[in-house]
Amino acid sequence: MINRTLIRIKVVQMLYSYYMTKNSKTMATIKKELQKSLDKSYELYNAIFKLIIELTDFQENELEEAKGKFLPTEEDLNPNMRFVNNGLVEKLRENETLQEYFEDNHITWTDNAIFMKLMLNKILNSDIYKEYMAMEKTDFKSDCHVWRELLKNVILPDDDLSEELEARSVYWNDDLEIVGQFAVKTIKRFEDEVENPLMPQFKDDEDKEFAENLFEKTIEQKDESNELIDKFVKDERWEPERIALMDRIVMCVAITEARCYAEIPTRVTLNEYIEIAKSYSTRKSGQFVNGILNTVFHHLKTTGKMFKN
């Protein structure tokens, strides 16, 4: 589930933390923080499915309470239970892997009833929900479709969710866009009846090792990478000391990846770190990082130093 785009972001963030604290944290401490950050990304992935289940439970409780009104309406007494009986939600409840993860990590959203009520109301007032409830007939495909659409258009972009994530974990807000995409894809895997619809934390051991190795190698090669950056910054008549710390870190990680991972195309590496610079540094960082990295990569290729282990 955790792809290399997210791993690169995490490595850059941890290196920024490392240098901002003036190396006061040990390498072992930072590596533990990196692993924790990756673990929290996977926790968010699972927490999204817990939110789906608990929003459904919240609605069921609301419908039950409405039956006990002093003067209940016909709709109160005989509510449309389609949303509550959604087939995808039942599959999520039955998934043993998911339930074990919830139990082991104590995941729940019900400790904030105000947030749950706000989110449920936004769902109930959405056209997506209304169209689903008005359908003449539904099946498992439509049950999955409605939750994919609700995630993409109502839940994941919501400001109240962003605030709730920020309150629950310092890691989660930055992860939401990427992790949310994987949650949506997972619902499609349930719809397609894939044997193991839930995604593992890492695709394989290679991806798992990529994060720690990239972090370590960037620190090991930082002096050489910085020399290259400074050389070509000066050639462009920039002052090296004026480079933003985040820009420098992004370029150091990119140079390390280009030199040490022969299987990753140079263009992929370049594009990934340009996007990170745009997202996490200054407004002009993407253009600046693009120019310097292109020059450095060309130099490494012509001098036979690209992809050095």
C-alpha positions as CSV (number, residue, x, y, z in Angstrom):
1,M,0.0,0.0,0.0
2,I,2.8,2.4,0.9
3,N,4.3,3.2,-2.5
4,R,7.7,4.8,-3.3
5,T,6.2,8.2,-3.8
6,L,5.1,8.2,-0.1
7,I,8.4,6.6,1.0
8,R,10.3,9.5,-0.7
9,I,8.2,12.1,1.0
10,K,8.7,10.4,4.4
11,V,12.5,10.2,3.9
12,V,12.7,13.9,2.9
13,Q,10.6,14.8,6.0
14,M,12.7,12.8,8.4
15,L,15.9,14.2,7.0
16,Y,14.5,17.7,7.4
17,S,13.7,16.9,11.0
18,Y,17.2,15.5,11.4
19,Y,18.9,18.6,10.2
20,M,16.5,21.1,11.8
21,T,17.4,19.6,15.2
22,K,21.1,20.1,14.3
23,N,21.8,16.3,14.4
24,S,20.8,16.2,18.1
25,K,18.8,13.0,17.4
26,T,20.7,9.9,16.8
27,M,20.5,7.9,13.6
28,A,18.7,5.1,15.4
29,T,16.1,7.6,16.8
30,I,15.4,9.1,13.4
31,K,15.2,5.6,11.8
32,K,12.6,4.6,14.4
33,E,10.7,7.8,13.6
34,L,10.8,7.0,9.9
35,Q,9.4,3.5,10.6
36,K,6.7,5.0,12.9
37,S,5.7,7.4,10.2
38,L,5.3,4.6,7.7
39,D,3.4,2.6,10.2
40,K,1.0,5.5,10.8
41,S,0.4,5.8,7.1
42,Y,-0.8,2.2,7.1
43,E,-2.9,2.8,10.2
44,L,-4.7,5.7,8.4
45,Y,-5.4,3.3,5.5
46,N,-7.1,0.9,7.9
47,A,-8.8,3.7,9.8
48,I,-10.6,4.9,6.7
49,F,-12.4,1.5,6.6
50,K,-13.2,1.7,10.3
51,L,-14.7,5.1,9.6
52,I,-17.0,3.6,6.9
53,I,-18.2,0.9,9.4
54,E,-18.7,3.3,12.3
55,L,-20.5,5.9,10.2
56,T,-22.9,3.1,9.2
57,D,-23.3,2.1,12.8
58,F,-24.0,5.7,13.7
59,Q,-26.7,6.0,11.1
60,E,-28.3,2.8,12.4
61,N,-28.4,4.1,15.9
62,E,-29.9,7.4,14.7
63,L,-32.7,5.4,12.9
64,E,-33.4,3.4,16.0
65,E,-33.6,6.5,18.2
66,A,-36.0,8.0,15.7
67,K,-38.4,5.1,16.3
68,G,-38.7,6.2,20.0
69,K,-39.8,9.7,19.3
70,F,-42.9,10.9,21.1
71,L,-44.7,11.2,17.8
72,P,-42.8,9.1,15.3
73,T,-43.6,9.4,11.6
74,E,-44.2,6.5,9.3
75,E,-40.7,7.1,7.9
76,D,-39.3,7.0,11.5
77,L,-41.1,3.7,12.2
78,N,-40.2,2.1,8.8
79,P,-36.9,3.7,7.6
80,N,-35.1,2.8,4.4
81,M,-32.3,0.5,5.7
82,R,-30.4,0.3,2.4
83,F,-27.5,2.4,3.6
84,V,-27.3,0.5,6.9
85,N,-27.4,-2.9,5.1
86,N,-24.8,-1.9,2.5
87,G,-23.0,-5.1,1.2
88,L,-19.5,-3.5,1.2
89,V,-19.8,-2.6,4.9
90,E,-20.8,-6.2,5.7
91,K,-17.7,-7.4,3.8
92,L,-15.5,-5.0,5.9
93,R,-17.1,-6.3,9.1
94,E,-16.4,-9.9,8.1
95,N,-12.8,-9.3,7.0
96,E,-10.7,-11.0,9.7
97,T,-7.5,-9.3,8.8
98,L,-9.1,-5.9,9.1
99,Q,-10.8,-6.7,12.4
100,E,-7.5,-8.0,13.9
101,Y,-5.8,-4.8,12.8
102,F,-8.6,-2.7,14.5
103,E,-8.3,-4.6,17.7
104,D,-4.5,-4.6,17.8
105,N,-4.3,-0.9,17.1
106,H,-7.3,0.3,19.1
107,I,-8.8,2.2,16.1
108,T,-12.1,4.0,16.6
109,W,-13.7,7.3,15.6
110,T,-16.6,7.1,18.0
111,D,-14.8,9.0,20.7
112,N,-15.8,12.1,18.8
113,A,-19.5,12.0,18.4
114,I,-19.6,15.6,17.1
115,F,-17.3,14.8,14.2
116,M,-19.3,11.6,13.4
117,K,-22.6,13.6,13.4
118,L,-21.1,16.3,11.1
119,M,-19.7,13.7,8.7
120,L,-22.9,11.6,8.6
121,N,-25.0,14.7,7.9
122,K,-22.8,15.7,5.0
123,I,-23.2,12.2,3.6
124,L,-27.0,12.2,4.0
125,N,-27.3,15.6,2.3
126,S,-25.1,14.6,-0.6
127,D,-26.5,13.9,-4.1
128,I,-24.5,10.7,-4.1
129,Y,-26.4,9.3,-1.1
130,K,-29.8,10.5,-2.3
131,E,-29.3,8.9,-5.7
132,Y,-28.2,5.7,-4.1
133,M,-31.2,5.6,-1.8
134,A,-33.6,6.4,-4.7
135,M,-32.4,3.5,-6.9
136,E,-35.1,1.0,-7.8
137,K,-32.7,-1.8,-7.1
138,T,-29.1,-2.1,-5.7
139,D,-26.5,-4.9,-5.7
140,F,-23.0,-5.4,-4.4
141,K,-21.6,-3.4,-7.3
142,S,-23.7,-0.3,-6.5
143,D,-23.0,-0.8,-2.7
144,C,-19.3,-0.5,-3.5
145,H,-19.8,2.3,-6.0
146,V,-21.6,4.6,-3.5
147,W,-18.8,4.3,-0.9
148,R,-16.1,5.0,-3.5
149,E,-17.9,8.1,-4.6
150,L,-18.6,9.2,-1.0
151,L,-14.9,8.8,-0.1
152,K,-13.7,10.7,-3.2
153,N,-16.2,13.5,-3.2
154,V,-17.6,14.0,0.4
155,I,-15.3,12.4,3.0
156,L,-11.7,12.7,1.9
157,P,-11.8,16.4,0.8
158,D,-13.7,17.5,3.9
159,D,-12.2,20.2,6.2
160,D,-13.7,18.6,9.3
161,L,-11.9,15.3,8.5
162,S,-8.6,17.3,8.0
163,E,-9.1,18.8,11.5
164,E,-9.9,15.5,13.0
165,L,-6.8,13.8,11.4
166,E,-4.6,16.6,12.7
167,A,-5.9,16.1,16.2
168,R,-5.4,12.4,16.1
169,S,-1.9,12.2,14.5
170,V,0.8,14.6,13.3
171,Y,1.5,12.2,10.4
172,W,-2.0,11.8,8.9
173,N,-2.9,15.0,7.1
174,D,0.2,14.8,4.8
175,D,-0.7,11.2,4.0
176,L,-4.4,11.6,3.3
177,E,-4.2,12.3,-0.4
178,I,-2.1,9.2,-1.3
179,V,-3.6,6.9,1.3
180,G,-7.1,7.9,0.4
181,Q,-6.5,6.9,-3.2
182,F,-5.4,3.5,-2.0
183,A,-8.6,3.1,0.1
184,V,-10.7,3.9,-3.0
185,K,-8.8,1.4,-5.0
186,T,-9.3,-1.2,-2.3
187,I,-13.0,-0.8,-2.4
188,K,-12.8,-1.5,-6.2
189,R,-10.8,-4.7,-5.2
190,F,-13.7,-5.7,-3.0
191,E,-16.1,-5.0,-5.8
192,D,-14.0,-7.2,-8.2
193,E,-14.0,-9.9,-5.6
194,V,-10.2,-10.1,-5.4
195,E,-9.1,-12.9,-3.1
196,N,-7.2,-10.6,-0.7
197,P,-8.7,-7.2,-1.3
198,L,-6.8,-5.4,1.5
199,M,-3.4,-4.2,0.5
200,P,-0.3,-5.1,2.5
201,Q,1.7,-2.3,4.1
202,F,4.5,-2.8,1.5
203,K,4.3,-4.4,-1.9
204,D,7.4,-6.4,-1.2
205,D,10.5,-6.5,0.9
206,E,12.3,-4.4,-1.6
207,D,10.0,-1.5,-1.0
208,K,10.2,-2.0,2.7
209,E,14.0,-1.7,2.6
210,F,13.9,1.2,0.1
211,A,13.0,3.7,2.8
212,E,15.6,2.8,5.4
213,N,18.4,2.4,2.8
214,L,17.6,5.6,0.9
215,F,17.7,7.5,4.2
216,E,21.0,6.0,5.3
217,K,22.7,6.4,1.9
218,T,21.6,10.1,1.7
219,I,23.3,10.8,4.9
220,E,26.4,8.8,3.9
221,Q,26.7,10.7,0.6
222,K,25.6,14.1,1.9
223,D,29.0,15.8,1.6
224,E,29.5,14.7,-2.0
225,S,25.9,15.5,-2.9
226,N,26.3,19.0,-1.4
227,E,29.5,19.6,-3.3
228,L,27.8,18.8,-6.5
229,I,24.8,21.1,-5.7
230,D,27.1,23.9,-4.7
231,K,29.2,23.6,-7.8
232,F,26.3,23.9,-10.2
233,V,24.5,26.5,-8.1
234,K,27.6,28.7,-8.4
235,D,27.8,28.0,-12.1
236,E,24.3,29.4,-12.4
237,R,25.5,32.4,-10.3
238,W,23.4,31.5,-7.3
239,E,24.7,31.8,-3.8
240,P,24.8,28.3,-2.2
241,E,24.1,29.7,1.3
242,R,20.8,31.1,0.1
243,I,19.4,27.7,-0.9
244,A,16.4,26.7,1.2
245,L,17.2,23.8,3.5
246,M,14.2,21.8,2.2
247,D,15.4,22.3,-1.4
248,R,18.9,21.1,-0.5
249,I,17.5,18.0,1.2
250,V,15.2,17.2,-1.7
251,M,18.2,17.5,-4.1
252,C,20.5,15.4,-1.9
253,V,17.9,12.6,-1.7
254,A,17.3,12.7,-5.5
255,I,21.0,12.6,-6.2
256,T,21.4,9.6,-3.9
257,E,18.5,7.8,-5.5
258,A,19.9,8.5,-9.0
259,R,23.3,7.1,-8.1
260,C,22.3,4.1,-6.1
261,Y,19.1,2.7,-7.7
262,A,19.9,1.6,-11.3
263,E,16.4,0.1,-11.7
264,I,14.7,3.5,-11.3
265,P,14.7,5.6,-14.5
266,T,16.3,9.0,-14.1
267,R,13.3,10.8,-15.4
268,V,11.1,9.1,-12.7
269,T,13.5,10.2,-10.0
270,L,13.6,13.7,-11.3
271,N,9.9,14.1,-11.6
272,E,9.2,12.7,-8.2
273,Y,11.5,15.1,-6.4
274,I,10.4,18.1,-8.4
275,E,6.8,17.4,-7.2
276,I,8.0,17.0,-3.6
277,A,9.9,20.4,-3.8
278,K,6.7,22.0,-5.2
279,S,4.6,20.6,-2.4
280,Y,6.9,21.1,0.6
281,S,9.2,24.0,-0.2
282,T,8.8,27.5,-1.7
283,R,6.7,28.6,-4.7
284,K,9.7,28.6,-7.0
285,S,11.4,25.5,-5.7
286,G,10.1,23.1,-8.4
287,Q,11.7,25.1,-11.2
288,F,15.0,25.6,-9.2
289,V,15.3,22.0,-8.2
290,N,14.5,20.9,-11.8
291,G,17.3,23.1,-13.2
292,I,20.0,22.0,-10.7
293,L,19.1,18.3,-10.7
294,N,19.1,18.2,-14.6
295,T,22.6,19.6,-14.6
296,V,23.9,17.3,-11.8
297,F,22.4,14.2,-13.4
298,H,24.0,15.1,-16.8
299,H,27.3,15.6,-15.1
300,L,27.0,12.2,-13.3
301,K,26.2,10.4,-16.5
302,T,29.0,12.0,-18.5
303,T,31.5,11.2,-15.7
304,G,30.3,7.7,-15.3
305,K,29.2,8.2,-11.7
306,M,25.5,7.7,-12.2
307,F,24.1,4.6,-10.4
308,K,27.2,4.1,-8.3
309,N,26.6,1.7,-5.4
